[in-house]
Structures are given as structure tokens and as C-alpha cells.
Amino acid sequence: MVLPLAACGSGGDGGTGGSEGDLTSGPIDVWYSTNEQEVAWGEQVVEAWNAEHPDEKVSAQAIPAGSSSEDVIAASITAGNTPCLVFNTAPAAVPAFQKQGGLVNLSTTFEDAEDYVTGRSGAAADGFRSADGDLYQLPWKTNPFMLYYNKDVFTAAGLDPEDPQLETYDDVLAAAQAIKDAGAADFAIYPPATADYTNVNFDFYPFFLANSGGTQLIEDGKATFTSDEGLETLEFWQTLYAEGFSSAEAYSGDMWAGPFADGVAAMGVAGPWGKGQFDGKVDFGVVPLPTADGVPADETSTFADSKNVGLYSSCKNQQTAWDFLKFATNDENDLALLEVTGQFPTRTDVPELAADFLTENPFFEPFAASVPLAVDVPTVDGLAEKMQVFRDTWSGSVQSGSGDLETTFGEAATTIDGLSG
């Protein structure tokens, strides 16, 4: 799991920048993830830039330890010492950072920003717009979730490991029953069970996106999960827990990848990063996320698990920051991101850009095809509080295996709709 980026260091040379006419060039600071592959990619990009721009040197560093990346970045905004660019800025944190005055409005600050971002990312960019319709983050990379399954477990349960038949909720429940009857695995699927709101992204939300054609959890200021599609997904998960196909107990190891990697669960949801987590541990296959009635693979939405790039307002040399950001996301460096990290740039032409890579690495082909269908969390104020309301209701009515879903989640939706922001 690639975690969101934290922050440290002396910031982006002070200053706040301003209108197009006030933009300046010069040295900048950049922060990126501690993920080994991303560090290698970042160092490569910085070295190439600095070789051609000796008067606009980029100084880059990885994240320090902290309670959470969002907390450290928020504290750095308050202190005025954020860098110019933070790669791996979490979309869910952008409204809060924006409210702090910590982010530069790309749409209004750089005259070519809208054309550049939409030209690279297409309609996906609209999913990251703030309430005012502008972009305070550049869509950078996406990790479409798919359903991984353990071929050995499926074989032991009498299921076809090469054609697992997992297109519908009923298919998954039937497979889960076969796995339980055969004693082939302790659980059919074992997502993170703790009450933390972010775990919604590992159980309900990806499946709801698939079942609803990409409807975000909150749209037009209103909760959407009480729709027919939402209730179908809630009922599916409630059944998984009621029948003992899933566990509501927190996993003792790595709660995201551990149950599947350890063979405790027969299935798991993960992005392309799952390959690195599971290689050598599990003989696995991947299929699109199931839906209530079955949806063709080329129409199945999924969770994007995006990480983006923020340009922070403490940056003095904002023109250099913007120029470097475009350099870091050009064709060559976007392709290098995929080749070095196995993560997909958020752009419309991934299959064409990465044709040779995908031919040599066919595992990634279905993920590449899902990039245009990947949807992230809504960019709304107070998202964490709103998602926590959902998660608390989930714990009581879904993980318990019992509860009136329409009533309890209707009440949760009313609460969310009433929250400010």
C-alpha cells in the first residue's frame, strides 16, 4: 500500500506567489513518498531536470515519520514551511488544505493549467475539482481496484481457477459458500475491519462504484448510498458477515494485504500494487469487481485510490514549480512512473503510451483498461467526518450481520446531508 505523502523541511522558499504577472522562477523544494520505487522515480526525474535547469534547481526529499501525512502537511501549512510541490497529496485532504489557504489555485494562477490538466487526464480531472469548480491539485496517479482471488483456494473448493465466475454478488456468495464448505480458507474476503473511516475504500466504496456506474459517495452535497444500487451493495456485504464469509475482527497482521497474502482470505480488493504484495506468496488472478446483476468489464467502474500533486502557497518560485510539475508528468516521465513503480499515471492514453510495457507485462492490462473507469473520493469539505458517520453505521448494521439497512443508512444519510460544508 502506498501511503499518502507527509511533509517536512524548510518549505518552498517563502512567499505566496500571486497572479500570472507576479510568478517567479528559481530553486524549489519537492517532497515525495518513502516508497522505494517512487523514490527511485523521483530521483531520476529531479536529476534530469537539474541537468537542464541549473538556475532552477529542484531539491527533493522523502517524507519523515509522523502521526499521519495529512497532519504533518497541515502543520506545515500553518507554519508556512511546506515545499513548493508535494507528490502523493491525498485528494480527500485537499478541501482542508485549501481552507487553510495552503494550496495554489492552478486554474487561475497558470494560464495553461486547465488545458494541460484536461488534455492529460480528460474527464477524470473533473472528479478532483473543488467546490468553486477550480483545480487545487493536479491528478497524478491512479491505482484502479480489482478483485484478486487465490487460485489454489478456488481449486480446493472445486471452483475453476481460470474462469472463477465472479461477475455478480450471487456468484461471489456462491463461491464463498463453496470455499467455506471445503474448508479451503478461513474467510472468503477479509477487508480491514476497524472503524477508521478510510476503510470504506476497501469494502463498500469500490463495490458501490462498480454497481452504480461510478456514483461517488456524496454528489451535489447529498449522500448517495441509499439508492437502490447502494442498498444492493450494503445487503451483499451484510450477507458476507452474517454467513461468516467475512470477519469483523481486526486482523493481527497487515490489515490491507495480510489476509489475502497470508492465505487466510480467498479474495481481496487491491490496486496494481497488490502484485508486489502477493507475488511469491499466493498464486492469484484478478477480475473486475462484481455487481448485483453483472456488468461488462469495459463498463465496470472502480475505486481509483488516487494520489495527486499539490502546489503549496508558501512556494516563492511558483513558475518553476509549475514548469517542473509539467515536466514530471510528461509522456516520458509518466511512462517511467508505470515502469518503475507499477502505478498508472492519471491520463487518457495509458494503453497507447504504455503499449510495449503492457505487452511485456500482461498482468497490468486490465488495470490499464480500468484507468478511465476509476473514480475517487468526492472533493468535499468535511469528508472525513461524513465518511466516519457512514463507517459507524456500517459497523453496527453491516459488520454485525443484522440491522435494517434502509432505516439505519437513511438516518446516516440525513446526518451527512446536515453536516456543514
DOLUMFI-813526 format. One record per residue (C-alpha): x, z, y. Coordinates in nm, 4 decimals, always signed. Each point is the difference from the previous one (the first is absolute). Layout:
% DOLUMFI-813526
px|pz|py
X|Z|Y .
...
% end
This chain:
% DOLUMFI-813526
px|pz|py
+0.0000|+0.0000|+0.0000 .
+0.1466|-0.0990|+0.3346 .
-0.0834|+0.2775|+0.2416 .
-0.0758|-0.0479|+0.3713 .
+0.2965|+0.0158|+0.2332 .
+0.1024|+0.3137|+0.1810 .
+0.1983|+0.0239|+0.3175 .
+0.3119|+0.1565|+0.1424 .
+0.2816|-0.0731|+0.2380 .
+0.0492|-0.0539|+0.3682 .
-0.2901|-0.2375|+0.0588 .
-0.0224|-0.3423|+0.1541 .
+0.2289|+0.0427|+0.3038 .
-0.2710|+0.1711|+0.2061 .
-0.2358|-0.1710|+0.2439 .
-0.3469|-0.1309|-0.0544 .
+0.0253|-0.3728|+0.0572 .
-0.2896|-0.1658|+0.1770 .
-0.1452|-0.3390|+0.0730 .
+0.1599|-0.3266|-0.1114 .
+0.2015|-0.0158|+0.3223 .
+0.1507|+0.3448|-0.0563 .
+0.1245|-0.0616|-0.3539 .
+0.3723|+0.0475|-0.0513 .
+0.2541|-0.0798|-0.2685 .
+0.2825|+0.2060|-0.1432 .
+0.0835|+0.2358|-0.2877 .
-0.2852|+0.1463|-0.2048 .
-0.0501|+0.2525|-0.2791 .
-0.1969|-0.0708|-0.3173 .
-0.1166|+0.2254|-0.2816 .
-0.0875|-0.1070|-0.3529 .
-0.0899|+0.1511|-0.3345 .
+0.2328|+0.1898|-0.2305 .
-0.1074|-0.2268|-0.2851 .
+0.3258|-0.1385|-0.1394 .
-0.1170|-0.3601|-0.0078 .
-0.1415|+0.0152|+0.3524 .
+0.3213|+0.1518|+0.1307 .
+0.1915|-0.2923|-0.1526 .
-0.2421|-0.2481|+0.1592 .
+0.0177|+0.1746|+0.3370 .
+0.3777|+0.0111|+0.0063 .
+0.0120|-0.3697|-0.0820 .
-0.2386|-0.0890|+0.2830 .
+0.1760|+0.2219|+0.2544 .
+0.3413|-0.1399|-0.0888 .
-0.1217|-0.3562|+0.0419 .
-0.1606|+0.0784|+0.3373 .
+0.3009|+0.1875|+0.1377 .
+0.2347|-0.2822|-0.0929 .
-0.1923|-0.2302|+0.2330 .
-0.1012|+0.2502|+0.2705 .
+0.3004|+0.2152|+0.0981 .
-0.1656|+0.1064|+0.3275 .
-0.3271|+0.0992|-0.1694 .
+0.1379|+0.2074|-0.2845 .
-0.2440|+0.1565|-0.2422 .
+0.0867|+0.3453|-0.1340 .
-0.2014|+0.0845|-0.3102 .
-0.0388|+0.3090|-0.2131 .
-0.2138|+0.1220|-0.2860 .
-0.2498|+0.2821|+0.0229 .
+0.0979|+0.3660|-0.0107 .
-0.1856|+0.2614|-0.1985 .
-0.3167|+0.1356|+0.1561 .
-0.3351|+0.1524|-0.0858 .
-0.1493|-0.3484|+0.0290 .
+0.0978|-0.3229|+0.1681 .
-0.3079|+0.0082|+0.2222 .
+0.0776|+0.3528|+0.1219 .
+0.3605|-0.0864|+0.0824 .
-0.0957|-0.3178|+0.1850 .
-0.2702|+0.1861|+0.1942 .
+0.2511|+0.2673|+0.0986 .
+0.2475|-0.2684|+0.1045 .
-0.2635|-0.1648|+0.2186 .
-0.0628|+0.3339|+0.1695 .
+0.3734|+0.0471|+0.0537 .
+0.0401|-0.3555|+0.1257 .
+0.2764|-0.0844|-0.2466 .
-0.1560|-0.2481|-0.2386 .
+0.2021|-0.3130|-0.0702 .
-0.1045|-0.3408|+0.1216 .
-0.1305|-0.1045|-0.3424 .
-0.1225|+0.1949|-0.2987 .
-0.0312|-0.2088|-0.3137 .
-0.2557|+0.1400|-0.2485 .
-0.2330|+0.1387|+0.2656 .
-0.3154|+0.1038|-0.1883 .
-0.3101|-0.1837|+0.1290 .
-0.2110|+0.3141|-0.0388 .
+0.2247|+0.1812|+0.2496 .
-0.0085|-0.2668|+0.2696 .
-0.3136|+0.1242|+0.1840 .
+0.1532|+0.3471|+0.0348 .
+0.3348|-0.1371|+0.1143 .
-0.1827|-0.2262|+0.2435 .
-0.1994|+0.2933|+0.1391 .
+0.3316|+0.1803|+0.0591 .
+0.1126|-0.2944|+0.2091 .
+0.2762|-0.0677|-0.2478 .
-0.0588|-0.3666|-0.0820 .
+0.0467|-0.3183|+0.1998 .
-0.3003|-0.2325|+0.0174 .
+0.1514|-0.3138|-0.1511 .
-0.2948|-0.2199|+0.0980 .
+0.0337|+0.0634|+0.3729 .
+0.3735|+0.0650|+0.0290 .
+0.1338|-0.3189|-0.1599 .
-0.1579|-0.3318|+0.0906 .
+0.0727|-0.1502|-0.3427 .
-0.1021|+0.3042|-0.2067 .
-0.3511|-0.1102|-0.0931 .
+0.1131|-0.3480|-0.0998 .
+0.2930|+0.1350|-0.1987 .
-0.1902|+0.2687|-0.1869 .
-0.3048|-0.2097|-0.0832 .
+0.2155|-0.3004|-0.0848 .
+0.1908|+0.2082|-0.2533 .
-0.2728|+0.2270|-0.1367 .
-0.3210|-0.1925|+0.0659 .
-0.3283|+0.1883|-0.0222 .
+0.1769|+0.3015|-0.1533 .
+0.1166|+0.0897|+0.3501 .
-0.3572|+0.0776|+0.1034 .
-0.0081|+0.2891|-0.2463 .
+0.2703|+0.1741|+0.2012 .
-0.1474|-0.0351|+0.3465 .
-0.0737|+0.3179|+0.1910 .
-0.3360|+0.0846|+0.1532 .
+0.0810|-0.1997|+0.3143 .
+0.0602|-0.3126|-0.2102 .
+0.3753|-0.0051|+0.0619 .
+0.2948|+0.0351|-0.2359 .
+0.2175|+0.3096|+0.0199 .
+0.1716|-0.0784|-0.3300 .
+0.1417|-0.3130|-0.1569 .
-0.1291|-0.0613|-0.3547 .
+0.3172|+0.0095|-0.2064 .
-0.0406|+0.0416|-0.3747 .
-0.2789|+0.0426|-0.2507 .
-0.0123|+0.1228|-0.3577 .
-0.3296|-0.1182|-0.1568 .
-0.1277|+0.2401|-0.2646 .
-0.0843|-0.1230|-0.3476 .
-0.0972|+0.1704|-0.3238 .
+0.2944|+0.0611|-0.2318 .
-0.0703|+0.0602|-0.3689 .
+0.2163|+0.1175|-0.2892 .
+0.0152|-0.2739|-0.2637 .
+0.1102|+0.2373|-0.2776 .
-0.2907|+0.2342|+0.0691 .
-0.2458|-0.2884|+0.0055 .
+0.1359|-0.1263|-0.3326 .
-0.0343|+0.3466|-0.1539 .
-0.3605|+0.0136|+0.1214 .
-0.0848|-0.3358|-0.1561 .
-0.0105|-0.1787|+0.3356 .
+0.1645|-0.3337|+0.0727 .
+0.3194|+0.0711|+0.1976 .
+0.0242|-0.3578|+0.1240 .
-0.3672|-0.0348|+0.0941 .
-0.1107|+0.3563|+0.0776 .
-0.3488|-0.0855|+0.1313 .
-0.0031|+0.2295|+0.3026 .
-0.2068|-0.2075|+0.2410 .
-0.2949|+0.2373|+0.0447 .
-0.0611|+0.3730|+0.0232 .
-0.1763|-0.0136|-0.3358 .
+0.3066|-0.1739|-0.1463 .
+0.2266|+0.2790|+0.1210 .
-0.2326|+0.2704|-0.1288 .
-0.0185|-0.1706|-0.3415 .
+0.3792|-0.0229|-0.0123 .
+0.0244|+0.3647|+0.1018 .
-0.2321|+0.1009|-0.2835 .
+0.2050|-0.1987|-0.2512 .
+0.3203|+0.1619|+0.1255 .
-0.1544|+0.3457|-0.0256 .
-0.1416|-0.0648|-0.3474 .
+0.3384|-0.1230|-0.1234 .
+0.1915|+0.2822|+0.1648 .
+0.2308|-0.2670|+0.1400 .
+0.0533|+0.1803|+0.3334 .
-0.1096|+0.3293|+0.1523 .
-0.1942|-0.1756|+0.2754 .
-0.1130|-0.3499|+0.0838 .
+0.1020|+0.0297|+0.3661 .
+0.1482|+0.2899|+0.1936 .
+0.0193|-0.0444|+0.3794 .
+0.1304|+0.2790|+0.2256 .
-0.2495|+0.2814|-0.0328 .
+0.0846|+0.2208|+0.2965 .
-0.2292|+0.0350|+0.3004 .
+0.2372|-0.1731|+0.2419 .
-0.1911|-0.2698|+0.1879 .
+0.2642|-0.2679|-0.0632 .
-0.0810|+0.0032|-0.3712 .
-0.3200|-0.1900|+0.0804 .
+0.2316|-0.3013|+0.0080 .
+0.0817|+0.0421|-0.3691 .
-0.3480|+0.0314|-0.1471 .
-0.3150|-0.0788|+0.1969 .
+0.1243|-0.2222|+0.2791 .
+0.1737|-0.2814|-0.1947 .
-0.2961|-0.0279|-0.2370 .
-0.2500|+0.0084|+0.2856 .
+0.1882|-0.2756|+0.1836 .
-0.0126|-0.2146|-0.3132 .
-0.3681|+0.0697|-0.0612 .
-0.1099|-0.0503|+0.3622 .
+0.1928|-0.3145|+0.0865 .
+0.2501|+0.1859|+0.2160 .
-0.2238|+0.2369|+0.1968 .
+0.2074|+0.2711|+0.1672 .
-0.0937|+0.3653|-0.0421 .
-0.1154|+0.0106|+0.3635 .
-0.1223|-0.3047|+0.1901 .
-0.1519|-0.0152|+0.3479 .
+0.0405|+0.3750|+0.0207 .
-0.2153|+0.0673|-0.3055 .
+0.0814|+0.1049|-0.3562 .
-0.0703|-0.2769|-0.2510 .
+0.0318|+0.1731|-0.3374 .
-0.3736|+0.0703|-0.0389 .
-0.0716|-0.3710|-0.0465 .
-0.1126|-0.1219|-0.3401 .
+0.3558|-0.1108|-0.0736 .
+0.1363|+0.3366|+0.1042 .
-0.2436|+0.1918|-0.2161 .
+0.0844|-0.2243|-0.2967 .
+0.3662|+0.0873|+0.0415 .
-0.0745|+0.3703|+0.0424 .
-0.2117|-0.0001|-0.3153 .
+0.2769|-0.1756|-0.1923 .
+0.2527|+0.2660|+0.0934 .
-0.2433|+0.2838|-0.0599 .
-0.0516|-0.1345|-0.3531 .
+0.3759|-0.0164|-0.0597 .
+0.0251|+0.3705|+0.0781 .
-0.3232|+0.1000|-0.1740 .
+0.1122|-0.1635|-0.3257 .
+0.3496|+0.1465|+0.0143 .
+0.1603|-0.3410|+0.0552 .
+0.1709|+0.1366|+0.3135 .
+0.1391|+0.3417|+0.0871 .
-0.0812|+0.1983|+0.3131 .
+0.3067|+0.2204|-0.0554 .
+0.3058|-0.0675|+0.2132 .
+0.2733|-0.1704|-0.2021 .
+0.3105|+0.2096|-0.0510 .
+0.2420|-0.2862|+0.0655 .
-0.0052|-0.2982|+0.2338 .
-0.3690|-0.0082|+0.0855 .
-0.0026|-0.3688|+0.1003 .
+0.1989|-0.1757|-0.2707 .
+0.0600|+0.2782|-0.2521 .
-0.3132|-0.0031|-0.2176 .
+0.0320|-0.3726|-0.0710 .
+0.3799|-0.0066|-0.0192 .
-0.0052|+0.2983|-0.2373 .
-0.2589|-0.1565|-0.2299 .
-0.2552|+0.2717|+0.0779 .
-0.2426|-0.2513|+0.1515 .
-0.0782|-0.3442|-0.1390 .
-0.0639|-0.1541|+0.3426 .
+0.1071|+0.0519|+0.3594 .
-0.0284|-0.1629|+0.3408 .
+0.3147|-0.0984|+0.1861 .
+0.1497|-0.2717|+0.2126 .
+0.2881|-0.2249|-0.1019 .
+0.2288|+0.2996|+0.0434 .
-0.1459|+0.1240|-0.3281 .
+0.2261|-0.2377|-0.1890 .
+0.3058|+0.1969|+0.1037 .
-0.1753|+0.3241|-0.0919 .
-0.1126|-0.1127|-0.3442 .
+0.2706|-0.2386|-0.1261 .
+0.1700|+0.1427|-0.3062 .
-0.2658|+0.2679|-0.0408 .
-0.3225|-0.1883|-0.0737 .
-0.0779|-0.3469|-0.1342 .
-0.2577|-0.0920|+0.2621 .
-0.2218|-0.2761|+0.1246 .
-0.1943|-0.0353|+0.3254 .
-0.3490|-0.1263|+0.0803 .
-0.2114|-0.0046|+0.3184 .
-0.2040|+0.3093|+0.0732 .
-0.3348|+0.0097|-0.1813 .
-0.3372|-0.0211|+0.1742 .
-0.3566|+0.0834|-0.0945 .
-0.0942|-0.3549|-0.0977 .
+0.3372|-0.1752|-0.0277 .
+0.1592|-0.2028|+0.2782 .
+0.2421|-0.2930|-0.0453 .
+0.3626|+0.0973|+0.0518 .
+0.0368|-0.2315|+0.2983 .
-0.2889|+0.1784|+0.1727 .
+0.0869|+0.3618|-0.0833 .
+0.0930|+0.2097|+0.3015 .
+0.2384|+0.2885|-0.0377 .
+0.1801|+0.2746|+0.1894 .
+0.2965|-0.1263|+0.2014 .
+0.2084|+0.3207|+0.0181 .
+0.1551|-0.1513|+0.3133 .
+0.2877|+0.1286|+0.2043 .
+0.0487|-0.1496|+0.3437 .
+0.2408|+0.0091|+0.2926 .
-0.0670|+0.1894|+0.3205 .
+0.1792|-0.0631|+0.3283 .
+0.0188|+0.3373|+0.1718 .
-0.0464|+0.0598|+0.3706 .
+0.3209|+0.2021|+0.0441 .
+0.1893|-0.3252|-0.0582 .
+0.1831|-0.1177|+0.3121 .
+0.1005|-0.3463|-0.1209 .
-0.3368|-0.1179|-0.1228 .
+0.0837|-0.3704|+0.0228 .
+0.2839|+0.0429|-0.2480 .
-0.2250|+0.2096|-0.2227 .
-0.2599|-0.2771|-0.0068 .
+0.2601|-0.2697|-0.0574 .
+0.1549|+0.1984|-0.2859 .
-0.3424|+0.0656|-0.1490 .
-0.0694|-0.3724|-0.0106 .
+0.3439|-0.0591|-0.1506 .
-0.0596|+0.2627|-0.2698 .
-0.3293|-0.1673|-0.0946 .
+0.1065|-0.3636|+0.0067 .
-0.0184|-0.2188|-0.3107 .
+0.3486|+0.0840|-0.1224 .
-0.0274|+0.3750|+0.0403 .
-0.3562|+0.0177|-0.1317 .
+0.1137|-0.1805|-0.3138 .
+0.2959|+0.2358|-0.0277 .
-0.2404|+0.2950|+0.0253 .
-0.1834|-0.1230|-0.3089 .
+0.3163|-0.0876|-0.1904 .
+0.1789|+0.3274|+0.0770 .
-0.2902|+0.2489|-0.0113 .
-0.2738|-0.1697|-0.2042 .
-0.2418|+0.0603|+0.2893 .
-0.2009|-0.2734|+0.1662 .
+0.0151|-0.0933|+0.3673 .
-0.3435|-0.0037|+0.1623 .
-0.0251|-0.3719|+0.0588 .
-0.2292|-0.2835|-0.0937 .
+0.2507|-0.2227|-0.1797 .
+0.1616|+0.2320|-0.2552 .
-0.0509|-0.2335|-0.3015 .
+0.1681|-0.2856|+0.1871 .
+0.2744|+0.2090|+0.1596 .
+0.0877|+0.1713|-0.3280 .
-0.0681|-0.2860|-0.2430 .
+0.3416|+0.0144|-0.1669 .
-0.0022|+0.3792|-0.0215 .
-0.3450|+0.0034|-0.1568 .
+0.0976|-0.2661|-0.2529 .
+0.2932|+0.2131|-0.1072 .
-0.2035|+0.3233|+0.0147 .
-0.3495|-0.0859|-0.1272 .
-0.1019|+0.3666|-0.0118 .
-0.0408|-0.0104|+0.3787 .
-0.2208|-0.3109|+0.0084 .
-0.3384|+0.1797|-0.0178 .
+0.1117|+0.2389|+0.2723 .
+0.1015|-0.2919|+0.2210 .
-0.3416|-0.1568|-0.0519 .
-0.1617|+0.3306|+0.1037 .
+0.1836|+0.0351|+0.3307 .
-0.2743|-0.1834|+0.1975 .
-0.2627|+0.2164|-0.1740 .
+0.1700|+0.3327|+0.0738 .
-0.1744|+0.2342|+0.2454 .
+0.1391|+0.3184|+0.1503 .
-0.1489|+0.3202|+0.1367 .
-0.2078|-0.0358|+0.3166 .
+0.1843|+0.0445|+0.3296 .
-0.2263|+0.2694|+0.1468 .
+0.0529|+0.3274|+0.1794 .
-0.0203|+0.3118|-0.2125 .
+0.0408|-0.1913|-0.3253 .
+0.1679|+0.2870|-0.1822 .
-0.2851|+0.2391|+0.0820 .
-0.2599|-0.2567|-0.1006 .
+0.1725|-0.0842|-0.3276 .
+0.0330|+0.3712|-0.0750 .
-0.3783|+0.0400|+0.0285 .
-0.0336|-0.2749|-0.2594 .
+0.2657|+0.1554|-0.2237 .
-0.1590|+0.3442|+0.0073 .
-0.3313|-0.1518|-0.1054 .
+0.1808|-0.1983|-0.2698 .
+0.1481|+0.3179|-0.1448 .
-0.3379|+0.1654|-0.0226 .
-0.2193|-0.2868|-0.1170 .
+0.2272|-0.2502|-0.1766 .
+0.2908|+0.1883|-0.1533 .
-0.2422|+0.2673|-0.1159 .
-0.1786|-0.2679|-0.2028 .
-0.3367|+0.0971|+0.1435 .
-0.1883|-0.0098|+0.3256 .
-0.2596|-0.2035|+0.1861 .
+0.2262|-0.2719|+0.1372 .
-0.2509|-0.1549|+0.2381 .
-0.0828|+0.3346|+0.1588 .
+0.3465|+0.1530|+0.0212 .
+0.1729|-0.3119|+0.1245 .
-0.2875|-0.0718|+0.2349 .
+0.0684|+0.3391|+0.1579 .
+0.3721|-0.0795|+0.0096 .
-0.0713|-0.3310|+0.1740 .
-0.2143|+0.1765|+0.2603 .
+0.2806|+0.2476|+0.0655 .
+0.2585|-0.2775|+0.0338 .
-0.2244|-0.2030|+0.2297 .
-0.0375|+0.3045|+0.2211 .
+0.3709|+0.0631|+0.0428 .
+0.1423|-0.1084|+0.3327 .
+0.2254|-0.3039|+0.0218 .
% end
